[in-house]
Structures are given as C-alpha cells and as structure tokens.
Amino acid sequence: MTTYIFFGEALRMLTNAYLISAVLLIAASGIGLAVIETIEKAGER
C-alpha cells in the first residue's frame, strides 16, 4: 500500500517548515544577543 503526497500538500509543508525555521532563527538570534549583552554588562562592572 503506497500513500502519495500531492504537490500542493508537499509545497504547503515545505513552506510551513521554512517559515517556522525562519521564526526560530530570529528568536534564537534575539536570545543570543540578549545573553551576549548581559555578559558584556557583567564584565564592565
């Protein structure tokens, strides 16, 4: 028994994965920048 994924469904899945990865990348970079800023402020004191 083979199950086929239609082109539209596959395209929607890839689009969702791309958008989710972009959002996660932006969130991770924001968190990383906040951590670096906190470390720099702690080093100044």
Phi and psi restraints in degrees (value plus and minus 20) as a CYANA .aco file:
   2 THR   PHI    -126.7   -86.7
   2 THR   PSI     119.1   159.1
   3 THR   PHI    -132.3   -92.3
   3 THR   PSI     111.8   151.8
   4 TYR   PHI    -124.9   -84.9
   4 TYR   PSI     124.0   164.0
   5 ILE   PHI    -123.1   -83.1
   5 ILE   PSI     103.9   143.9
   6 PHE   PHI     -91.7   -51.7
   6 PHE   PSI     137.1   177.1
   7 PHE   PHI     -80.2   -40.2
   7 PHE   PSI     -63.9   -23.9
   8 GLY   PHI     -82.1   -42.1
   8 GLY   PSI     -60.9   -20.9
   9 GLU   PHI     -87.7   -47.7
   9 GLU   PSI     -61.6   -21.6
  10 ALA   PHI     -84.9   -44.9
  10 ALA   PSI     -59.4   -19.4
  11 LEU   PHI     -85.3   -45.3
  11 LEU   PSI     -59.9   -19.9
  12 ARG   PHI     -85.1   -45.1
  12 ARG   PSI     -60.2   -20.2
  13 MET   PHI     -83.6   -43.6
  13 MET   PSI     -63.6   -23.6
  14 LEU   PHI     -85.5   -45.5
  14 LEU   PSI     -59.5   -19.5
  15 THR   PHI     -83.9   -43.9
  15 THR   PSI     -63.8   -23.8
  16 ASN   PHI     -82.8   -42.8
  16 ASN   PSI     -62.2   -22.2
  17 ALA   PHI     -83.5   -43.5
  17 ALA   PSI     -59.8   -19.8
  18 TYR   PHI     -85.0   -45.0
  18 TYR   PSI     -65.6   -25.6
  19 LEU   PHI     -86.0   -46.0
  19 LEU   PSI     -60.5   -20.5
  20 ILE   PHI     -84.3   -44.3
  20 ILE   PSI     -62.0   -22.0
  21 SER   PHI     -86.3   -46.3
  21 SER   PSI     -56.2   -16.2
  22 ALA   PHI     -85.1   -45.1
  22 ALA   PSI     -63.2   -23.2
  23 VAL   PHI     -84.5   -44.5
  23 VAL   PSI     -62.7   -22.7
  24 LEU   PHI     -85.4   -45.4
  24 LEU   PSI     -57.2   -17.2
  25 LEU   PHI     -84.8   -44.8
  25 LEU   PSI     -62.9   -22.9
  26 ILE   PHI     -84.7   -44.7
  26 ILE   PSI     -62.1   -22.1
  27 ALA   PHI     -84.9   -44.9
  27 ALA   PSI     -62.7   -22.7
  28 ALA   PHI     -85.6   -45.6
  28 ALA   PSI     -58.8   -18.8
  29 SER   PHI     -88.7   -48.7
  29 SER   PSI     -56.6   -16.6
  30 GLY   PHI     -83.9   -43.9
  30 GLY   PSI     -63.0   -23.0
  31 ILE   PHI     -85.0   -45.0
  31 ILE   PSI     -62.3   -22.3
  32 GLY   PHI     -82.1   -42.1
  32 GLY   PSI     -62.7   -22.7
  33 LEU   PHI     -84.2   -44.2
  33 LEU   PSI     -58.3   -18.3
  34 ALA   PHI     -84.8   -44.8
  34 ALA   PSI     -60.0   -20.0
  35 VAL   PHI     -86.0   -46.0
  35 VAL   PSI     -63.2   -23.2
  36 ILE   PHI     -83.7   -43.7
  36 ILE   PSI     -61.4   -21.4
  37 GLU   PHI     -83.3   -43.3
  37 GLU   PSI     -60.4   -20.4
  38 THR   PHI     -84.3   -44.3
  38 THR   PSI     -61.3   -21.3
  39 ILE   PHI     -85.6   -45.6
  39 ILE   PSI     -61.5   -21.5
  40 GLU   PHI     -85.2   -45.2
  40 GLU   PSI     -61.4   -21.4
  41 LYS   PHI     -85.5   -45.5
  41 LYS   PSI     -55.9   -15.9
  42 ALA   PHI     -88.1   -48.1
  42 ALA   PSI     -51.5   -11.5
  43 GLY   PHI     -95.2   -55.2
  43 GLY   PSI     -44.9    -4.9
  44 GLU   PHI     -91.6   -51.6
  44 GLU   PSI     -50.0   -10.0
